[in-house]
Amino acid sequence: MQRQAGESSPMSPRERAVLAVVCDALHPSLPAEPGDDALLFATSASDLDVPGAAEAAIARLSHEQQSELRQFLLLIDNPVFGLIVAHTPRGIQRMSPEQRAAFLLHLSASRLPQLRSGFQALKRLASFLYYSVTDASGTSRVWPSIGYEPSARPAPGPSALTLRVTTLTEPTTLEADVCIVGSGAGGGVVAAMLAARGMRVLVLEAGTGDQTSDFTQRELESTQRLFLDSGLLSSRDLGVAILAGACLGGGTAVNWQTSLRTPGYIRDEWSESSGCEHFATGRFSRALDAVCARAGVSTDESIVNANNAPLRRGCDALGYSWTAIARNSRSCDPAQCGYCTFGCRVGGKQSTANTFLHDAQAHGDATIVAGCTVDRVATLNGRVTGVYARSRDAAGRPVQITVHASRVVAAAGGIQTPALLLRSRLTLPQIGRNLFLHPAVGVAGIHADAIRAWSGPPQTILSNQFATLDGNYGFRLEAAPVHPGLLAFGVPWPSAAHHRRLMQRCANASIAIALVRDSTAGHVRVRRDGSAVVDYAPGAAERKLIARGTVEAIRVQLAAGADEVHTQHTRGLFFRRTPATTQGDIDRFCERVMAEPVDRNRSVIFSAHQMGTCRMGTDPAAAVCDERGEVFGVKGLYVADASAFPSSSGVNPMISVMALARCVAEAVE
């Protein structure tokens, strides 16, 4: 499996030196011009120890990924390669600063996709770290220069909602009526329902057991502790950056609280395409009602902050429809809401840790084990008998955990659930196929007034204007509550100065995203070491919707009064308004954006939703589990997460997952 945080890096001295050179070439000390912040521009990546942080981050990758990145570092330091790419017979270490910048720019726009991928791997990592690494005091010298203020809320003590979480540090055998793999939207709901029925429930969570008093709300540390693959997960070619929660509560602990019911037309489509009629019946409607009630879903606390207001204002100006977003919140602190993407210290976010998992322990026999990775499901004669898992001892060495259970519920998410079934040697042909990601792209609008996109409720305004642009497919416009590291990750790098000047104004940036419902599927496989690998590339339909979504986000930002708009294209497309700007100027820029390639690292594409990889249906040749959630051919093995979706949901999937999980839990015998 994957290298764990804290293990030593295998980098050679030369590879380490090249990495440092690249980090400083991407983020060097620069001369400040009028209007520039002198401290920000004078600070290089090495001044912040970005190379050291990058090396530590690379050590968290799978051995295969590390090997590929190390080979790329050696390649760009090869004089012959330098001659071919930059017409100078030098490796990057021996180039002048100007030559290094030109060399990196060549790589970013290379005709060879492998070189674009290599550039993006280093650019994204170095940029994220430059704006998120902290010193011993937990702060960064560049944050005041960009107007960023981290959460100042002190860590609270244990509360009535604090869960009893177990860690195992020696070989252990456990007994349960049902073992649930994953503690997120699916696993939490199933745990509550089965515990209420009197079953002995065991929940295994691979991620940390962090709760309210543990959350630091610092971007780098939180990303590495709370997200899958330390926040470094992406498609194999890096064309899509994938964010998935990997902690107690899963995605519900770190998401943006957007709580949308499955649209009726999606439910009808799922029912027809899968043959599972319950999606379109009152049973699924009642499940939606029940989970929304328990999760406190309403618009009562959907305060429109400065980041969401431009989306509403722009839609009003253009005549586009919009609506307030219902959120799973109770007694949130609006001043802290933007930091809840790194765990809510208030307890207002109604994650599964604060709701369903709490119910499971308060009203039943439920044991929660954190830091426990399930390697495979155990079966005998077509029936599940438990799981084999791993934890770690005090020295970080793996220890074997054996679970005996007559029922196992896989709820590890759209990436890890199929990986688990593949490691378990299940042979159903659709396992890992039909991966949908809701590819999303962002547009930054630079406004005259401060926005502070990291402050206030994350998402409260949604536009469905283009949701059914092509039949049941289209995109939705939302706001994104980004912190500096993630923003720097997505900001284009046509030059170090361009990147620095845009980040200098990040406090005035409002981020609008277009979230695309995709129909072209990807694939999850497992490497030799058992870790998951994602193959996904937007098809022609998705590329068209991504481009159109970018254009509409541009129009909304400009209609809302933005002085500038910046896309996430590698070439750094931007439009600056002047007193002479006409509608024709805007239209011509939008036409240029529509013509610009967006896939395969020509633009940064994100995904926070992974679905469909163990889809529900009636035919074992076309699906992985039946309408009860039970895996074909394995009695007692169920799937209860977004991987069971027949196709992409088109909306943020948390509530759909919870409703599906409730239906699965009702069917568990």
C-alpha atoms as one frame of an Amber mdcrd trajectory, in Angstrom:
protein
   0.000   0.000   0.000   1.017   3.637   0.025   3.916   5.142   1.927   2.762
   6.637   5.191   3.416  10.177   6.377   6.640  10.444   8.309   8.560   7.758
   6.424  11.890   8.819   4.967  12.168  10.091   1.414  14.017   7.945  -1.123
  15.292  10.991  -3.038  18.921  11.097  -4.039  20.987  14.245  -3.374  20.750
  15.157  -7.059  16.989  14.724  -7.180  16.663  16.782  -4.022  18.799  19.545
  -5.541  16.741  19.595  -8.747  13.525  19.790  -6.733  14.865  22.823  -4.842
  15.901  24.512  -8.088  12.445  23.949  -9.605  10.642  25.288  -6.531  12.756
  28.451  -6.619  12.332  28.807 -10.378   8.565  28.677  -9.977   8.580  30.965
  -6.928  11.802  32.998  -6.882  12.716  36.165  -5.085  11.500  38.900  -7.431
  12.150  42.633  -7.692   9.119  44.577  -6.543   7.602  47.099  -8.922   5.230
  49.938  -8.001   2.132  48.419  -6.411   3.897  45.199  -5.439   4.267  44.076
  -1.851   8.003  44.185  -1.157   8.027  41.320   1.352   5.933  38.999  -0.796
   8.021  39.608  -3.891  11.322  39.224  -2.063  10.362  35.852  -0.570  11.496
  32.773  -2.477  10.294  29.195  -2.124  13.490  28.277  -0.271  12.915  31.110
   2.202   9.737  29.272   3.242  11.334  25.806   3.063   8.996  24.821   0.244
  11.557  22.332  -1.164  11.654  20.477   2.152   7.866  20.450   2.405   7.643
  19.243  -1.208  10.025  16.383  -0.508   7.958  15.366   2.513   4.774  15.520
   0.416   6.308  13.397  -2.337   7.222  10.780   0.286   3.470  10.339   0.869
   2.865   9.241  -2.734   2.729   5.623  -3.864   6.086   4.109  -4.787   5.052
   4.140  -8.457   4.198   7.840  -8.377   7.413   8.659  -6.540   9.427   6.792
  -9.148   7.748   8.655 -12.010   8.347  12.042 -10.404  11.971  11.264  -9.592
  12.549  10.206 -13.196  11.047  13.495 -14.355  13.375  15.459 -12.075  16.373
  13.676 -13.556  15.036  14.173 -17.079  14.786  17.958 -16.771  18.329  18.056
 -15.412  19.648  16.231 -18.479  21.678  18.523 -20.824  20.448  16.683 -23.942
  16.830  17.189 -22.868  17.579  20.860 -22.184  18.996  21.222 -25.683  15.912
  19.640 -27.259  13.340  21.585 -25.259  14.994  24.918 -24.495  17.772  24.974
 -27.095  20.410  25.173 -24.393  22.749  22.215 -23.678  22.213  22.384 -19.926
  20.149  20.664 -17.316  17.894  22.901 -15.241  20.463  23.182 -12.437  22.990
  24.829 -14.750  20.540  27.173 -16.472  20.272  30.859 -15.681  17.098  32.036
 -13.919  15.753  33.386 -17.201  16.484  30.107 -18.979  14.774  28.116 -16.231
  11.621  30.199 -16.507  11.525  29.776 -20.292  12.238  26.060 -19.935   9.350
  25.538 -17.506   7.024  27.499 -19.753   7.974  25.203 -22.642   7.102  22.186
 -20.538   3.734  23.625 -19.499   2.592  23.913 -23.129   4.444  20.937 -24.598
   2.800  18.823 -27.274   3.801  15.788 -25.225   1.186  15.156 -22.521   3.746
  13.519 -20.233   5.755  16.744 -20.078   2.656  18.803 -19.342   1.813  16.355
 -16.553   5.303  16.591 -15.097   5.216  20.379 -15.121   1.806  20.457 -13.459
   2.886  18.014 -10.759   5.700  20.326  -9.697   3.921  23.633 -10.302   0.805
  22.675  -8.348   2.735  21.192  -5.445   5.195  24.089  -5.127   2.439  26.697
  -5.492   0.165  25.072  -2.922   3.031  24.814  -0.457   4.343  28.349  -1.017
   1.077  29.751   0.340   0.265  27.063   2.927   3.500  26.070   4.708   3.792
  27.490   8.202   6.628  28.182  10.577   6.982  27.005  14.162   4.381  29.550
  15.283   1.757  28.154  12.899   1.782  31.123  10.544   3.480  32.285   7.329
   5.390  35.452   6.630   3.558  35.949   3.312   0.010  35.730   4.663  -0.215
  39.401   5.724   0.925  40.400   2.232  -2.047  38.654   0.629  -4.593  39.582
   3.300  -5.037  36.065   4.639  -5.948  35.531   8.255  -6.122  31.935   9.479
  -8.762  30.834  11.920  -8.064  32.244  15.357 -10.706  30.191  17.137  -9.144
  28.237  20.010  -9.522  24.488  20.096 -12.564  23.552  22.199 -12.600  20.768
  24.720 -14.586  17.526  24.381 -18.322  18.012  23.930 -21.453  15.953  24.277
 -21.019  15.023  20.613 -17.509  13.616  21.078 -17.374  10.055  19.786 -15.607
   7.151  21.417 -12.910   6.328  18.886 -10.583   3.358  19.224  -7.093   2.964
  17.802  -5.464  -0.446  17.578  -1.703  -0.751  18.065  -1.269  -4.527  18.213
  -2.632  -7.516  16.260  -6.323  -7.842  17.102  -9.311  -9.995  16.200 -12.734
  -8.340  16.441 -16.260  -9.737  16.289 -19.304  -7.869  14.982 -22.684  -8.444
  13.398 -21.834  -5.928  10.708 -18.541  -4.326   9.702 -18.843  -0.972   7.931
 -15.857   0.210   5.908 -15.907   4.016   5.960 -17.535   6.581   8.236 -18.789
   9.171   5.748 -22.210   9.953   4.303 -22.955   6.306   3.553 -21.212   4.525
   6.403 -22.522   6.872   9.078 -26.157   6.443   8.064 -25.879   2.652   7.862
 -24.171   2.541  11.283 -26.982   4.507  12.926 -29.760   2.421  11.427 -28.230
  -0.992  12.089 -27.168  -0.083  15.633 -30.744   1.024  16.297 -31.873  -2.445
  15.185 -29.735  -4.011  17.895 -26.812  -5.147  15.761 -23.232  -5.006  17.007
 -21.757  -2.454  14.614 -18.066  -2.003  13.861 -17.018   1.030  11.790 -13.510
   0.990  10.333 -12.141   4.356   9.172  -8.804   4.427   7.332  -8.263   8.120
   8.062  -7.691  10.008  11.270 -10.085  10.053  14.178  -9.852  13.846  14.483
 -12.855  15.581  16.044 -13.671  19.181  16.995 -10.876  19.567  19.534  -8.280
  18.124  17.129  -8.858  20.334  14.098  -6.024  22.840  13.572  -7.804  24.531
  10.624  -4.423  25.202   8.984  -4.602  24.487   5.268  -1.500  22.333   4.760
  -1.736  20.244   7.907  -5.479  19.777   7.542  -5.262  18.815   3.874  -2.635
  16.208   4.635  -4.513  14.792   7.633  -8.109  14.900   6.407  -8.027  14.264
   2.645  -7.418  11.105   0.656  -3.774  10.637  -0.346  -2.896  13.722   1.714
  -4.755  15.870  -0.822  -2.479  14.734  -3.682  -4.979  12.413  -5.388  -5.520
  12.991  -9.096  -6.236  11.133 -12.286  -3.221   9.205 -13.553  -2.246  11.964
 -16.008  -2.964  14.729 -13.428  -5.650  16.078 -15.749  -8.157  16.148 -12.870
  -7.239  17.001  -9.276  -9.447  14.969  -6.931 -10.472  16.066  -3.441 -11.990
  13.379  -1.220 -12.381  13.296   2.538 -10.434  10.574   4.380 -11.141  11.077
   8.073 -13.814  10.482  10.676 -17.002  11.556   8.897 -15.384  11.288   5.466
 -16.420  13.983   3.032 -19.118  15.230   5.416 -16.365  16.501   7.736 -14.613
  18.637   5.104 -17.211  19.444   2.462 -18.920  22.763   1.830 -22.252  21.779
   3.453 -24.226  21.966   0.213 -27.223  19.705   0.855 -29.183  19.117  -2.350
 -31.855  16.494  -2.885 -31.492  14.239  -5.911 -33.405  16.014  -8.716 -36.562
  14.270  -9.874 -35.380  13.908 -13.447 -32.169  12.245 -12.227 -34.167   9.816
 -10.077 -36.365   8.923 -13.044 -33.285   8.425 -15.210 -31.605   6.226 -12.590
 -34.735   4.140 -12.186 -35.054   3.544 -15.913 -31.372   2.969 -16.705 -30.650
   0.675 -13.757 -33.945  -1.158 -13.463 -34.002  -0.249  -9.756 -37.477   1.217
  -9.440 -37.105   2.440  -5.850 -35.179   5.523  -7.011 -38.413   6.956  -8.423
 -40.719   5.863  -5.613 -41.914   7.221  -2.301 -39.414   4.988  -0.522 -36.487
   7.059  -1.796 -38.422  10.283  -1.148 -38.980   9.238   2.456 -35.286   8.432
   2.772 -34.421  11.914   1.506 -36.846  13.450   4.020 -35.406  11.447   6.907
 -31.733  12.198   6.291 -32.409  15.879   5.653 -34.290  16.120   8.941 -31.502
  14.452  10.929 -28.777  16.491   9.248 -30.565  19.785   9.926 -30.850  20.682
   6.247 -32.361  24.127   5.724 -31.592  27.580   4.359 -31.914  29.189   7.812
 -28.157  29.733   8.145 -27.376  30.207   4.450 -25.905  33.669   4.916 -24.701
  35.170   1.648 -21.090  36.186   2.221 -18.900  38.319  -0.028 -17.802  35.279
  -2.063 -21.336  34.101  -2.854 -22.833  37.565  -3.379 -21.241  38.144  -6.821
 -22.839  34.941  -8.118 -26.273  36.151  -7.017 -25.599  39.694  -8.242 -24.293
  38.540 -11.614 -27.187  36.145 -12.164 -29.663  38.919 -11.380 -27.961  41.233
 -13.865 -28.007  38.575 -16.612 -31.482  37.250 -15.869 -30.170  33.820 -14.846
 -32.084  31.778 -12.274 -30.560  31.222  -8.848 -31.605  29.812  -5.506 -30.405
  29.765  -1.919 -28.588  26.554  -1.023 -29.868  24.408   1.823 -27.058  23.432
   4.205 -26.594  20.868   6.991 -25.867  23.345   9.755 -27.100  24.080  13.254
 -25.811  27.042  15.292 -22.789  27.656  13.093 -20.427  30.553  13.706 -20.463
  32.468  10.375 -17.051  33.980  11.123 -15.586  30.460  11.245 -17.642  28.750
   8.548 -15.074  29.226   5.805 -12.536  27.264   7.845 -14.889  24.306   8.317
 -13.495  22.819   5.114 -10.699  21.730   7.477 -13.068  20.437  10.148 -15.683
  22.343  12.128 -14.502  23.384  15.595 -17.937  24.704  16.514 -19.851  21.471
  15.979 -22.338  23.335  13.818 -21.590  21.368  10.656 -23.884  18.366  10.847
 -21.355  15.839   9.621 -21.958  12.158  10.231 -19.619  12.419  13.238 -22.023
  14.905  14.831 -25.219  13.126  13.796 -25.489   9.547  12.592 -22.320   8.160
  14.182 -23.306   9.880  17.414 -26.720   8.202  17.162 -25.078   4.823  16.576
 -23.133   5.073  19.822 -25.840   6.804  21.827 -28.606   4.341  20.929 -26.768
   1.120  20.172 -23.614  -0.954  20.276 -21.221   0.754  17.865 -17.436   0.635
  17.937 -15.476   3.074  15.764 -11.863   2.309  14.897  -9.778   5.008  13.187
  -6.492   4.605  11.345  -7.522   1.142  10.177  -7.186   0.347   6.467  -9.164
  -2.586   5.092  -7.086  -4.625   2.658  -9.715  -7.103   1.527 -13.058  -8.674
   2.255 -13.000 -12.292   3.424 -15.469 -14.713   1.836 -16.251 -18.406   2.004
 -18.554 -20.297  -0.370 -20.069 -17.098  -1.740 -20.755 -15.524   1.646 -18.886
 -12.747   3.413 -17.122 -13.726   6.647 -15.392 -10.472   7.582 -12.411  -8.391
   6.534  -8.652  -8.278   6.844  -7.304  -4.869   7.782  -4.180  -3.071   8.964
  -3.465  -0.589  11.704  -0.107   0.651  13.024   1.760   0.222  16.255   3.393
   2.998  18.246   6.487   2.821  16.026   4.452   3.098  12.837   4.812  -0.543
  11.849   1.775  -2.276  10.338  -0.213  -4.665  12.516  -2.838  -7.141  11.321
  -6.500  -6.680  12.239  -8.944  -9.501  11.579 -12.689  -8.918  11.728 -15.277
 -11.680  11.845 -18.654 -10.440  10.638 -21.501 -11.994   8.687 -22.275  -8.678
   7.002 -19.881  -6.143   5.496 -20.929  -2.754   4.123 -18.446  -1.076   1.766
 -18.859   2.694   2.152 -15.337   3.917   1.465 -16.266   6.192  -1.447 -16.186
   6.124  -5.222 -12.416   5.538  -5.341 -11.694   3.276  -2.383 -14.776   1.041
  -2.482 -13.984  -0.382  -5.947 -10.321  -0.645  -4.963 -11.359  -2.739  -1.945
 -13.490  -5.061  -4.082 -10.691  -5.441  -6.628  -8.177  -6.267  -3.896 -10.688
  -8.837  -2.665 -10.416 -10.622  -6.040 -14.037 -10.087  -6.988 -14.450 -10.551
 -10.739 -17.615  -8.659 -11.626 -16.758  -6.849 -14.887 -18.116  -3.445 -13.842
 -16.095  -3.032 -10.636 -14.132   0.204 -10.966 -15.749   1.170 -14.260 -18.313
   3.951 -14.823 -16.378   6.527 -12.796 -17.992   9.944 -12.876 -16.305  12.968
 -11.315 -18.420  16.093 -11.909 -15.421  17.920 -13.446 -15.358  21.498 -12.186
 -13.504  24.607 -13.327 -13.175  27.954 -11.645 -13.061  31.599 -12.667 -11.582
  34.207 -10.356 -13.188  37.615 -10.462 -11.026  40.373  -8.992 -13.229  42.980
  -7.311 -12.541  46.431  -5.908 -13.705  45.440  -2.431 -12.297  42.698  -0.231
 -13.937  39.301  -0.716 -11.903  36.900   1.429 -13.261  33.771  -0.230 -12.166
  31.719   2.774 -14.470  33.581   5.179 -18.147  32.933   5.876 -20.513  30.111
   4.875 -18.864  28.209   1.994 -21.722  27.846  -0.490 -25.097  29.549  -0.217
 -26.041  30.493  -3.806 -26.591  28.102  -6.725 -27.607  28.721 -10.326 -29.400
  25.911 -12.188 -29.735  28.039 -15.314 -27.648  25.622 -17.391 -28.295  22.347
 -15.548 -30.207  20.799 -18.449 -28.419  22.437 -21.326 -28.229  19.146 -23.253
 -31.038  16.867 -22.158 -30.349  15.904 -18.550 -26.781  17.161 -18.834 -25.293
  20.572 -18.250 -23.582  22.429 -15.419 -24.406  24.317 -12.271 -22.756  27.530
 -11.112 -21.609  27.712  -7.499 -19.079  29.633  -5.412 -15.903  28.018  -4.065
 -14.518  28.878  -0.586 -10.809  28.641  -1.426  -7.872  29.256   0.881  -4.558
  30.568  -0.519  -2.866  27.209  -1.122  -5.718  25.783  -3.183  -6.115  29.056
  -5.058  -2.394  29.108  -5.891  -2.688  25.475  -7.019  -5.217  26.528  -9.666
  -3.790  29.927 -10.650  -1.948  29.695 -14.007   1.802  30.155 -14.158   2.771
  31.947 -17.385   5.530  33.532 -15.284   6.501  33.809 -11.637   5.616  37.507
 -11.607   2.163  36.889 -13.123   1.382  34.235 -10.533   2.677  36.386  -7.673
   0.715  39.484  -8.727  -2.521  37.588  -8.996  -2.000  35.940  -5.605  -1.163
  39.350  -4.169  -4.793  40.290  -4.818  -6.335  36.999  -3.707  -8.244  38.695
  -0.857 -10.229  40.514  -3.551 -10.940  37.366  -5.582 -14.389  35.823  -5.792
 -14.367  32.269  -7.155 -17.233  31.006  -9.295 -17.151  27.392 -10.426 -19.009
  25.460 -13.086 -19.795  21.909 -11.934 -20.430  19.667 -14.942 -22.624  16.582
 -14.988 -20.506  14.111 -16.943 -21.589  11.215 -19.156 -18.151   9.982 -20.255
 -16.898   7.521 -17.670 -13.457   6.831 -16.255 -12.008   3.787 -14.511 -10.540
   2.925 -11.088  -7.897   0.204 -11.013  -5.401  -0.943  -8.413  -1.628  -0.921
  -8.634   0.521  -3.903  -7.690   0.727  -2.537  -4.157  -3.077  -2.428  -3.941
  -3.444   1.357  -4.032  -6.068   2.934  -6.271  -5.242   4.586  -9.576  -7.741
   6.709 -11.506  -7.980   6.958 -15.277 -10.312   9.726 -16.388 -10.410  12.213
 -19.239 -13.354  14.457 -20.125 -15.020  13.409 -23.351 -16.145  15.727 -26.129
 -19.456  16.456 -24.390 -17.714  17.304 -21.115 -15.104  19.491 -22.801 -17.857
  21.501 -24.439 -19.710  21.914 -21.145 -16.501  22.831 -19.283 -15.755  25.545
 -21.834 -19.329  26.860 -21.766 -19.344  26.752 -17.961 -16.147  28.784 -17.872
 -17.676  31.357 -20.194 -20.853  31.681 -18.139 -18.812  32.052 -14.931 -16.870
  34.830 -16.685 -20.073  36.593 -17.701 -21.492  36.321 -14.187 -18.334  37.716
 -12.587 -18.182  40.656 -14.977 -21.914  41.335 -14.596 -21.352  41.352 -10.832
 -18.808  44.145 -11.209 -15.456  42.344 -11.314 -12.628  44.485 -12.665 -10.800
  41.425 -13.998 -11.518  37.763 -14.613  -8.926  34.978 -14.727  -9.489  31.430
 -15.953  -7.527  28.338 -14.923  -6.121  27.669 -18.388  -2.401  26.936 -18.378
  -1.822  29.866 -20.733  -3.322  32.253 -18.198  -6.309  33.743 -20.015  -7.624
  36.909 -18.415  -9.791  39.899 -19.244  -9.369  43.326 -17.689 -12.219  45.802
 -17.848 -11.491  49.397 -18.919 -13.758  52.447 -19.252 -13.908  51.682 -22.985
 -14.908  48.018 -22.580 -17.927  47.038 -24.665 -20.138  43.971 -24.694 -18.454
  43.068 -27.937 -15.087  42.959 -26.170 -16.492  40.554 -23.590 -18.075  38.388
 -26.271 -14.802  38.156 -28.207 -12.937  37.111 -25.071 -15.573  34.471 -24.387
 -15.201  33.172 -27.949 -11.470  32.840 -27.345 -12.125  30.930 -24.131 -14.553
  28.592 -25.911 -11.833  27.736 -28.433  -9.128  27.022 -25.845  -8.437  23.340
 -24.991  -9.340  22.409 -21.428  -8.376  18.776 -20.980  -5.139  16.886 -20.279
  -3.443  19.613 -18.249  -4.271  22.495 -20.545  -6.462  23.787 -17.733  -6.832
  22.883 -14.070  -9.916  20.727 -13.526 -11.075  19.713 -10.072 -13.367  16.992
  -8.755 -14.859  16.730  -5.285 -17.425  14.054  -6.228 -16.584  10.473  -7.234
 -19.478   8.228  -8.281 -20.649   5.149 -10.159 -17.763   2.691  -9.818 -19.846
  -0.073  -8.181 -23.143   0.880  -9.681 -26.509  -0.489  -8.699 -28.598  -2.448
 -11.186 -30.380  -5.678 -11.990 -27.829  -7.318 -14.320 -24.473  -8.596 -12.955
 -22.934  -7.969 -16.367 -23.817  -4.269 -16.199 -23.766  -3.528 -12.467 -21.962
  -4.519  -9.261 -24.767  -4.584  -6.687 -28.496  -5.171  -6.848 -31.221  -2.722
  -5.825 -30.748  -3.769  -2.189 -27.079  -2.779  -2.410 -25.897  -6.399  -2.122
 -22.945  -7.299  -4.328 -23.799  -9.917  -6.917 -22.466 -13.339  -5.951 -21.383
 -12.437  -2.392 -24.090 -12.883   0.217 -23.843 -10.304   2.999 -21.574  -7.836
   1.160 -23.241  -4.463   0.503 -22.296  -1.146  -1.115 -23.678   2.061   0.428
 -21.934   5.113  -1.009 -21.723   7.174  -4.201 -20.039   4.304  -6.027 -23.503
   2.677  -6.183 -24.998   5.560  -8.199 -26.165   4.330 -11.635 -24.605   7.476
 -13.147 -23.543  10.940 -12.022 -26.010  12.761  -9.784 -25.575  16.198 -11.363
 -25.712  17.817  -7.909 -23.479  17.713  -4.847 -24.054  14.072  -3.840 -24.009
  14.005  -0.011 -27.779  13.886   0.513 -28.227  11.393  -2.335 -25.611   9.140
  -0.719 -27.331   9.350   2.655 -30.719   8.483   1.165 -29.288   5.560  -0.799
 -27.465   4.335   2.319 -30.701   4.448   4.299 -32.375   2.301   1.653 -29.475
  -0.162   1.727 -29.545  -0.314   5.537 -33.252  -1.163   5.437 -32.418  -4.134
   3.197 -29.540  -5.536   5.266 -30.698  -8.861   6.706
